[in-house]
Amino acid sequence: IAGAQCTNCIKTESVKAKVVNAGGVVYIISGLLVLVPLCWMANNIIVDFYNPDVSSSKKREIGAAIYIGWAATALLLLGGTLLCCSCPQGAKSAYPIKYAPTKTISANGDFDKKHYV
């Protein structure tokens, strides 16, 4: 959020781009850190389910929490990738903001006629 273009806490665009890229990297790392134990647990559940030495009372099935975790991981990886790819690497933007000049008021209080089309 601190690197968004609508925020004022960071003034320069190059620093904002670096903050957004850092946020994207953090999202990707957190997605990977969630994915590793999630897949490890799913593997243990599947191996124990098909193991004939494990009693039927200790056999578990993959539940909703595993699927929710995989969906959360996919969203974290997708969000991090979008954040990393959305910001330009350059320090300056290609299109600087240009504002139209203000209209001047003549001595009698009306706008100059040269501003009318």
C-alpha positions as CSV (number, residue, x, y, z in Angstrom):
1,I,0.0,0.0,0.0
2,A,2.9,2.4,0.7
3,G,4.1,2.1,-2.8
4,A,0.8,2.8,-4.5
5,Q,0.7,5.9,-6.7
6,C,-2.2,7.4,-4.7
7,T,-0.3,7.5,-1.5
8,N,1.8,10.5,-0.3
9,C,4.0,8.9,2.3
10,I,6.7,8.2,-0.3
11,K,7.4,11.1,-2.7
12,T,9.6,9.8,-5.4
13,E,8.3,7.4,-8.1
14,S,11.5,5.3,-8.2
15,V,11.3,4.6,-4.4
16,K,7.6,3.7,-4.8
17,A,8.4,1.3,-7.6
18,K,11.0,-0.4,-5.4
19,V,8.6,-0.7,-2.5
20,V,6.0,-2.3,-4.8
21,N,8.6,-4.7,-6.2
22,A,9.6,-5.6,-2.6
23,G,6.0,-6.2,-1.7
24,G,5.7,-8.5,-4.7
25,V,8.7,-10.5,-3.7
26,V,7.4,-10.8,-0.1
27,Y,4.1,-12.1,-1.5
28,I,5.9,-14.7,-3.6
29,I,8.1,-15.8,-0.7
30,S,5.1,-16.1,1.6
31,G,3.3,-18.2,-1.1
32,L,6.2,-20.6,-1.3
33,L,6.5,-20.8,2.5
34,V,2.8,-21.7,2.7
35,L,3.0,-24.2,-0.1
36,V,5.9,-26.3,1.3
37,P,4.2,-27.5,4.6
38,L,0.8,-27.7,2.8
39,C,2.1,-30.1,0.2
40,W,4.1,-32.0,2.9
41,M,0.9,-32.5,4.9
42,A,-1.1,-33.5,1.9
43,N,1.6,-36.1,1.0
44,N,1.6,-37.5,4.5
45,I,-2.2,-37.8,4.4
46,I,-2.1,-39.6,1.0
47,V,0.7,-42.0,2.0
48,D,-1.0,-42.9,5.3
49,F,-4.3,-43.4,3.6
50,Y,-2.9,-46.0,1.2
51,N,-0.6,-47.6,3.8
52,P,-2.1,-51.0,4.9
53,D,-0.1,-50.9,8.2
54,V,-2.0,-47.8,9.4
55,S,-5.3,-48.7,11.2
56,S,-8.5,-47.4,9.7
57,S,-9.2,-45.1,12.7
58,K,-5.9,-43.2,12.0
59,K,-6.5,-42.8,8.3
60,R,-7.4,-39.3,7.2
61,E,-8.6,-37.7,4.0
62,I,-7.7,-34.5,2.4
63,G,-10.1,-31.9,3.7
64,A,-11.2,-28.4,2.9
65,A,-8.3,-26.8,4.7
66,I,-5.8,-28.2,2.2
67,Y,-7.8,-27.0,-0.7
68,I,-8.2,-23.5,0.8
69,G,-4.5,-23.4,1.5
70,W,-3.7,-24.3,-2.2
71,A,-6.1,-21.5,-3.3
72,A,-4.5,-19.1,-0.9
73,T,-1.1,-20.1,-2.2
74,A,-2.2,-19.6,-5.8
75,L,-3.5,-16.1,-5.0
76,L,-0.3,-15.1,-3.1
77,L,1.8,-16.2,-6.1
78,L,-0.4,-14.5,-8.6
79,G,-0.6,-11.3,-6.6
80,G,3.2,-11.2,-6.1
81,T,3.8,-11.8,-9.8
82,L,1.4,-9.0,-10.7
83,L,3.0,-6.6,-8.3
84,C,6.5,-7.4,-9.6
85,C,5.5,-7.1,-13.2
86,S,3.3,-4.0,-12.9
87,C,5.9,-1.5,-11.9
88,P,8.3,-0.1,-14.5
89,Q,12.0,-0.6,-13.7
90,G,13.0,2.9,-14.8
91,A,13.3,5.7,-12.3
92,K,11.1,8.2,-14.2
93,S,7.8,7.7,-15.8
94,A,7.5,8.0,-19.6
95,Y,4.6,10.5,-19.5
96,P,5.0,13.3,-17.0
97,I,1.8,15.0,-15.8
98,K,1.1,18.2,-17.6
99,Y,-1.7,20.5,-16.5
100,A,-3.6,23.0,-18.6
101,P,-2.8,26.6,-17.8
102,T,-5.3,28.5,-15.7
103,K,-7.7,30.9,-17.4
104,T,-7.0,34.6,-16.7
105,I,-9.7,37.0,-15.8
106,S,-9.8,40.4,-17.6
107,A,-10.2,43.7,-15.9
108,N,-14.0,43.7,-16.1
109,G,-14.3,40.3,-14.3
110,D,-15.0,38.1,-17.4
111,F,-12.7,35.5,-18.9
112,D,-10.6,36.5,-21.8
113,K,-12.3,35.7,-25.1
114,K,-9.2,34.1,-26.4
115,H,-9.9,31.1,-24.2
116,Y,-13.3,30.4,-26.0
117,V,-13.4,28.0,-28.9
